[in-house]
Amino acid sequence: MITGELKSQIDKVWEAFWTGGLSNPITVIEQMTYLLFIRRLDEIQLVKESKASMTKKPIEEPLYNESEYELRWSVFKNTDPEVMYRMFTKQDGVFDFLRNVGNRSAAFTKFMKGATFMIPTPRLLAQVVEMISNINMNDRDTKGDVYEYLLSKIASAGQNGQFRTPRHIIRMMVEMTQPTLEDVICDPACGTAGFLSVAGEYIREHFETELYKDAPKKHFQEKMFMGMEFDPTMIRIGGMNLMLHGIENPLLIDVDALSEANSSFTEKATLILANPPFKGSLDREAVDGKILSVVDSKKTELLFLALMLKGLKLGGRCAVIVPDGVLFGSSKAHLQIRKELIDNQKLQAVISMPSGVFKPYAGVSTAVLLFTKTNSGGTDNVWFYEMKADGYSLDDKRNPIEANDIPDIIARFHKLGDEAKRSRTDTSFMVPLKEIQDNKYDLSINRYKEVVYEEKMYAKPTDIISEIEAIDAERTALLNKLKTLLQ
């Protein structure tokens, strides 16, 4: 658990970046990420040296050779700020080493292509190095929480909030899909890799003992987590997020997920967790033809749903956040993708979320769709849930509150057999396939929810006027009495 003191340190460094001229929160986090990479390199080297010392054998695949000794975190962190800064910025210095070490055994250095050092002053560099040195990097929970706190700064920065899905919403989706050790988990629009890191936490919580075994451990570290992102900066940030959550070698691919360059993403994942972008439209010519064969559209929210169907193995499942328009849009493409999910796959649940969930940076209404790829149908009844509260106020402040439907959502989803007896006036209920088909595949909860209006009895207008006249007469009498007393 991150302490208030550590938060205060991070806040001070953050403010120093801003006063130093780096106002873009993505840039700030990227620069901190570089330093975390550098520290991690030194830690790996120390482990290799310790092992070599105990076995009396040479160091296996060393990250540093003797001439690079001064470039190690444990060495330069104790130097004078001016000296440290020169060590970073000179040719063949610390930063050049970080960018060029990718041919050695540190798997995550593959994310460093195109990295640029932008910390402007020796004093600021020394501040950040000191702060990172104070983090207990032996504690996975602490370092993961520290990075999550850094990433929370993106959401508070407004325009970059699209990269962040609220962590409690991610956790809800993970707990509903219940990842297993056999899964290959993918987010085709991974951003900071929040979905993948939370899925990793879930696996550790539920399969801790099994992860000590070689085969499950190797799968967890190298094959279980897959992400796609076309922004190299976000690839680096997402990579560091996963590493600090104990996932050393995730498969993060620098590619536009919807393009033909990603054509190999076919039946690779057993579980997809995502909140893809849904505010844009693409050049149709740039989109993979296999995706267009599922839904002929330029809208990213529809194309990503088709991509997920393409990327899932048969029997694979998906939990994805979509804008409300996907649920009831009347265009040919909207109808096409809903028919695909309902008629050809197995749509299980639609969870409508209040518009305040993504505030302060977006007020759009969204829903979570949960479905399984079958290619042969299977939808019988679709479970609808109207989330009214997520544990936080639905204004821009998003302060914690007591009201929270998420525990109820998770519990009810795992006992869908009990939901058939629920009334349409309840928060959740089942709707049969035929009724959805008859309603043009509309998936908005308001189409099926029944609202009971309480009957209100009001007095006749003549009676109300009589009461007003009586009150007015009483007021006049009291006013006249007061005038008499004052004479």
C-alpha positions in Angstrom: 0.0 0.0 0.0 1.5 3.4 -1.0 2.0 5.7 2.0 1.0 9.3 2.3 4.7 10.2 2.6 5.6 8.5 -0.7 2.6 10.2 -2.4 3.9 13.5 -1.1 7.3 12.8 -2.6 5.9 11.9 -6.0 3.7 15.0 -5.9 6.8 17.2 -5.2 8.7 15.6 -8.1 5.6 16.0 -10.4 5.5 19.7 -9.5 9.2 20.0 -10.2 8.7 18.7 -13.7 5.9 21.2 -14.3 8.0 24.1 -13.1 10.9 22.8 -15.1 8.8 23.2 -18.3 7.5 19.6 -18.8 3.7 20.1 -18.5 2.5 17.0 -20.5 1.7 14.3 -17.9 2.5 11.5 -20.5 6.0 13.0 -20.9 6.5 13.3 -17.2 5.6 9.6 -16.6 7.7 8.5 -19.6 10.8 10.2 -18.1 10.1 8.5 -14.7 9.6 5.3 -16.5 13.1 5.5 -18.1 14.6 5.8 -14.6 12.6 2.8 -13.4 14.0 0.8 -16.4 17.5 1.8 -15.5 17.1 0.8 -11.8 15.6 -2.5 -12.9 18.6 -3.2 -15.1 20.9 -2.8 -12.2 18.8 -5.0 -10.0 18.9 -7.8 -12.6 22.6 -7.5 -12.9 23.0 -7.7 -9.1 21.0 -10.9 -9.0 23.2 -12.3 -11.8 26.3 -11.3 -9.9 25.0 -12.9 -6.7 24.3 -16.2 -8.5 27.7 -16.2 -10.1 29.4 -15.6 -6.7 27.5 -18.5 -5.1 28.2 -20.9 -8.0 31.7 -19.8 -8.6 30.9 -19.5 -12.3 31.0 -16.6 -14.8 28.0 -14.2 -14.9 25.3 -15.5 -17.3 24.5 -12.9 -20.0 25.7 -9.9 -18.1 23.9 -6.6 -18.8 26.9 -4.5 -17.9 30.5 -5.1 -18.7 33.4 -3.7 -16.7 33.7 -0.5 -18.8 30.0 0.3 -18.1 30.3 0.1 -14.3 29.6 3.9 -13.8 26.4 3.6 -15.7 24.7 1.5 -13.0 22.0 2.9 -10.8 23.8 1.8 -7.6 26.8 3.8 -8.7 25.5 7.1 -10.2 22.7 7.6 -7.7 25.3 8.7 -5.1 27.1 11.2 -7.3 26.8 15.0 -7.4 23.8 16.2 -9.5 26.0 17.9 -12.1 28.1 14.7 -12.5 25.0 12.5 -12.7 23.5 14.7 -15.3 26.6 14.5 -17.5 26.7 10.8 -17.1 23.1 10.7 -18.5 23.5 13.1 -21.4 27.0 12.3 -22.7 27.6 10.0 -25.7 27.7 6.4 -24.6 26.3 7.5 -21.2 23.5 6.1 -19.1 20.7 7.0 -21.5 22.5 5.7 -24.6 23.2 2.5 -22.8 19.5 2.2 -21.9 18.5 2.6 -25.6 21.1 0.2 -26.9 21.0 -2.6 -24.4 18.2 -4.4 -26.2 20.5 -7.1 -27.6 21.2 -8.3 -24.1 19.0 -10.4 -21.8 16.8 -7.7 -20.4 13.6 -8.4 -22.3 11.9 -5.1 -21.6 14.6 -3.0 -23.2 12.8 -3.7 -26.6 10.4 -1.0 -25.6 13.1 1.7 -25.6 13.2 2.3 -29.4 12.9 6.0 -30.1 13.3 7.0 -26.4 14.4 10.6 -25.7 15.8 12.0 -22.5 14.0 15.3 -21.6 14.7 16.0 -17.9 15.9 19.6 -18.2 18.1 20.1 -15.1 20.6 18.3 -12.9 18.7 19.2 -9.8 15.4 17.7 -11.1 17.2 14.5 -12.2 18.7 14.2 -8.7 15.3 14.7 -7.1 13.7 12.0 -9.3 16.5 9.5 -8.7 16.3 10.1 -5.0 12.5 9.5 -5.0 12.8 6.3 -7.0 15.6 5.1 -4.7 13.3 5.4 -1.7 10.8 3.0 -3.2 11.1 -0.6 -1.9 11.4 -2.3 -5.2 11.5 -5.7 -3.5 7.8 -5.3 -2.7 5.8 -5.9 -5.9 2.6 -4.5 -4.3 4.4 -1.2 -3.3 6.1 -0.6 -6.7 2.9 -1.5 -8.5 0.9 0.9 -6.4 3.5 3.7 -6.9 3.2 3.3 -10.7 -0.6 3.2 -10.5 -0.5 6.5 -8.5 1.7 8.0 -11.3 -0.8 6.8 -13.9 -3.7 8.3 -12.0 -2.1 11.7 -12.8 -3.0 11.1 -16.4 -6.7 10.9 -15.6 -6.5 14.1 -13.6 -4.9 15.9 -16.6 -8.1 16.0 -18.6 -7.2 15.6 -22.3 -5.1 12.4 -21.7 -7.8 10.7 -19.7 -8.7 8.4 -22.6 -5.7 6.3 -21.7 -7.2 5.4 -18.3 -10.1 3.2 -17.4 -11.0 3.5 -13.7 -9.3 0.7 -11.8 -12.4 -0.5 -10.0 -14.2 -0.9 -13.3 -11.3 -3.0 -14.7 -11.4 -5.1 -11.5 -15.1 -5.7 -11.9 -14.6 -6.9 -15.5 -11.7 -9.2 -14.5 -13.7 -10.7 -11.6 -16.6 -11.3 -13.9 -14.5 -13.2 -16.5 -12.3 -15.0 -13.9 -9.0 -15.5 -15.7 -7.2 -18.8 -15.3 -3.7 -20.0 -15.7 -4.5 -21.5 -19.1 -5.7 -18.1 -20.5 -4.0 -15.9 -23.1 -5.3 -12.5 -22.1 -5.3 -9.7 -24.6 -6.1 -6.0 -24.8 -5.9 -4.8 -28.4 -5.9 -1.1 -27.3 -3.8 -1.5 -24.2 -2.7 2.0 -23.4 -1.1 1.9 -20.0 -1.9 -1.9 -19.8 -4.3 -1.4 -16.9 -6.5 -4.4 -17.9 -3.5 -6.7 -18.2 -1.9 -5.7 -14.9 -5.2 -6.2 -13.0 -5.7 -9.6 -14.7 -2.1 -10.4 -13.5 -3.0 -9.5 -10.0 -6.1 -11.7 -10.1 -4.0 -14.7 -11.3 -1.5 -14.2 -8.5 -4.3 -14.0 -5.9 -6.0 -17.1 -7.0 -3.2 -19.3 -8.3 -0.2 -18.3 -6.1 0.9 -21.9 -5.4 0.7 -23.0 -9.0 2.9 -20.1 -10.1 5.9 -21.6 -8.3 5.8 -24.4 -10.9 8.0 -23.9 -14.0 5.4 -24.4 -16.7 2.7 -22.1 -15.3 5.3 -19.5 -14.3 6.9 -19.5 -17.8 3.4 -19.1 -19.4 2.6 -16.3 -17.0 5.8 -14.4 -17.7 6.1 -14.9 -21.4 2.8 -15.9 -23.1 -0.2 -15.0 -21.0 -0.4 -11.2 -21.5 -0.7 -9.7 -25.0 -1.3 -6.0 -25.8 -1.4 -3.8 -28.9 -0.8 -0.1 -29.0 0.4 2.1 -31.9 2.0 4.8 -29.6 5.6 3.8 -28.7 5.4 6.0 -25.6 2.3 4.2 -24.3 4.1 0.8 -25.1 6.9 1.9 -22.8 4.6 3.0 -20.0 2.4 -0.1 -20.3 5.5 -2.3 -20.3 6.8 -0.8 -17.1 3.4 -1.0 -15.5 3.3 -4.8 -16.2 6.9 -5.3 -15.0 6.3 -3.5 -11.8 3.3 -5.8 -11.3 5.6 -8.8 -11.7 5.1 -9.6 -15.4 8.7 -9.5 -16.8 8.2 -10.2 -20.5 4.8 -9.3 -21.7 4.0 -9.4 -25.4 3.3 -5.8 -26.3 3.2 -5.1 -30.0 3.7 -1.6 -31.5 1.0 -1.8 -34.2 -2.3 -0.2 -35.3 -4.6 -3.0 -34.1 -7.2 -2.4 -36.8 -4.7 -2.3 -39.8 -3.6 -5.0 -42.1 -0.2 -4.9 -40.2 -2.0 -6.7 -37.4 -3.5 -9.4 -39.7 -1.7 -12.2 -37.7 -4.0 -11.5 -34.7 -6.4 -14.3 -35.5 -7.6 -16.7 -32.8 -4.7 -15.9 -30.5 -6.6 -15.0 -27.3 -8.8 -16.9 -24.9 -9.8 -13.8 -23.0 -10.1 -10.2 -24.2 -10.5 -7.3 -21.7 -10.6 -3.8 -23.3 -11.9 -0.3 -23.4 -11.1 0.6 -27.0 -11.2 4.1 -28.4 -14.7 5.1 -29.5 -14.6 8.7 -30.6 -13.1 8.4 -34.1 -13.5 7.1 -37.5 -10.8 5.6 -39.7 -9.9 5.5 -43.4 -11.7 2.4 -44.6 -8.8 1.5 -46.9 -6.4 1.2 -43.9 -8.6 -1.4 -42.1 -7.9 -5.1 -42.2 -10.3 -6.7 -44.7 -11.1 -9.6 -42.3 -12.5 -7.0 -39.9 -14.6 -5.3 -42.6 -16.1 -8.6 -43.5 -17.6 -8.7 -40.1 -18.8 -5.1 -39.9 -18.5 -2.6 -42.8 -17.9 0.6 -41.0 -15.4 3.4 -40.3 -16.4 3.8 -36.6 -13.6 2.5 -34.3 -16.0 1.2 -31.6 -17.6 -1.2 -34.1 -14.4 -2.2 -35.8 -12.8 -3.1 -32.5 -15.7 -5.4 -31.7 -15.1 -7.2 -35.0 -11.3 -7.3 -34.3 -12.0 -9.0 -30.9 -14.1 -11.7 -32.6 -11.3 -12.2 -35.0 -8.7 -12.4 -32.3 -10.5 -14.8 -30.0 -10.0 -18.5 -30.1 -13.2 -20.6 -30.4 -14.7 -20.6 -26.9 -12.8 -17.5 -25.9 -14.6 -14.8 -23.9 -14.6 -11.1 -23.9 -15.5 -8.2 -21.6 -15.5 -4.8 -23.4 -16.6 -1.3 -22.7 -18.6 0.3 -25.5 -20.5 3.6 -25.9 -24.2 3.5 -25.5 -24.6 4.1 -29.3 -23.4 0.6 -30.0 -26.4 -0.7 -28.1 -29.1 1.0 -30.1 -27.6 2.7 -33.1 -29.8 2.3 -36.2 -27.2 2.3 -38.9 -26.6 -0.8 -41.0 -23.2 -1.3 -39.4 -24.6 -1.0 -35.8 -27.2 -3.6 -36.6 -24.7 -5.8 -38.3 -22.4 -6.1 -35.3 -25.2 -6.6 -32.9 -26.7 -9.4 -35.0 -23.2 -11.0 -35.2 -22.9 -11.0 -31.4 -26.4 -12.2 -30.7 -27.1 -14.6 -33.6 -23.6 -16.0 -34.3 -22.0 -15.8 -30.9 -23.2 -16.1 -27.3 -24.0 -12.7 -25.8 -24.3 -13.1 -22.0 -24.6 -9.7 -20.4 -25.1 -6.0 -20.9 -24.2 -3.8 -17.9 -25.3 -0.2 -18.4 -23.0 2.3 -16.5 -23.9 5.8 -15.5 -22.3 8.6 -17.5 -20.3 9.9 -14.6 -18.0 6.8 -14.5 -15.4 8.4 -16.8 -15.5 11.9 -15.3 -13.9 14.4 -15.1 -12.6 13.9 -18.6 -15.6 12.4 -20.3 -19.3 12.3 -19.6 -20.3 9.7 -22.2 -22.7 6.9 -21.2 -21.2 3.5 -21.6 -21.9 -0.2 -21.1 -20.0 -3.4 -20.6 -20.7 -6.3 -23.0 -19.7 -9.8 -22.1 -19.8 -12.5 -24.8 -18.3 -15.8 -25.8 -17.0 -16.7 -29.3 -18.9 -19.7 -30.6 -19.4 -19.1 -34.3 -22.6 -21.1 -34.0 -24.8 -18.9 -31.8 -25.9 -19.9 -28.3 -27.5 -16.7 -27.1 -30.7 -17.7 -25.2 -31.3 -15.1 -22.5 -29.3 -11.8 -22.1 -28.7 -10.5 -18.6 -29.2 -6.8 -18.2 -28.0 -4.8 -15.2 -28.5 -1.0 -14.6 -25.6 0.2 -12.6 -26.6 3.3 -10.7 -23.5 3.8 -8.4 -19.9 2.6 -8.6 -18.7 3.7 -5.2 -17.8 7.2 -6.3 -19.7 10.4 -6.8 -20.8 10.9 -10.4 -19.6 14.5 -10.6 -16.2 15.8 -11.7 -14.7 15.3 -8.1 -15.4 11.5 -8.0 -15.2 11.3 -4.3 -15.8 7.9 -2.6 -19.3 7.3 -1.5 -21.1 4.3 0.2 -23.4 3.4 -2.7 -21.8 0.8 -4.9 -23.5 -1.7 -7.2 -20.3 -3.5 -8.3 -20.2 -6.2 -5.6 -23.9 -7.0 -6.5 -23.1 -7.1 -10.2 -20.3 -9.6 -9.8 -22.3 -11.8 -7.4 -25.4 -11.9 -9.6 -23.4 -12.5 -12.8 -22.0 -15.7 -11.3 -25.5 -16.9 -10.4 -27.4 -16.1 -13.5 -29.7 -19.1 -12.9 -31.3 -17.1 -10.1 -31.9 -14.1 -12.3 -34.7 -15.6 -14.4 -37.3 -14.9 -11.6 -36.4 -11.3 -11.4 -38.9 -8.7 -12.5 -38.4 -6.1 -15.2 -38.8 -3.4 -12.5 -35.7 -4.8 -10.7 -32.1 -3.5 -11.2 -31.3 -6.6 -13.2 -33.3 -9.1 -15.2 -33.2 -11.5 -18.1 -34.5 -10.9 -21.6 -35.1 -13.8 -24.0 -33.4 -13.9 -27.4 -36.7 -13.7 -29.4 -37.7 -10.5 -27.7 -34.3 -8.9 -28.5 -34.6 -10.0 -32.2 -38.1 -8.6 -32.4 -36.8 -5.3 -31.2 -34.3 -4.9 -34.0 -31.5 -6.3 -31.8 -31.7 -3.2 -29.5 -29.6 -3.8 -26.4 -30.4 -0.6 -24.4 -31.8 -1.5 -21.0 -34.6 1.1 -21.3 -36.1 -0.8 -24.1 -36.9 -3.7 -21.8 -37.0 -2.2 -18.3 -40.5 -1.6 -16.8 -40.9 1.5 -14.7 -43.6 1.6 -12.0 -44.9 5.1 -11.4 -46.3 5.9 -8.0 -49.8 7.4 -8.3 -50.0 10.9 -6.8 -53.3 12.4 -5.7 -53.6 16.2 -5.9 -56.4 18.5 -4.6 -58.8 20.1 -7.1 -57.6 23.6 -8.4 -60.7 25.2 -6.8 -59.8 23.7 -3.4 -56.2 25.0 -3.8 -57.4 28.5 -4.7 -59.7 28.5 -1.6 -56.8 27.5 0.6 -54.7 30.3 -0.9 -57.5 32.8 -0.3 -57.8 31.7 3.4 -54.1 32.1 3.9 -54.2 35.5 2.3 -57.1 36.6 4.5 -55.3 35.5 7.6 -52.2 37.3 6.5 -54.2 40.5 5.9 -55.8 40.3 9.4 -52.5 39.8 11.1 -51.0 42.7 9.2 -53.9 45.0 10.2 -53.5 43.9 13.8 -49.8 44.8 13.7 -50.6 48.3 12.3 -53.0 48.9 15.2 -50.4 48.0 17.8 -48.0 50.5 16.2 -50.4 53.5 16.3 
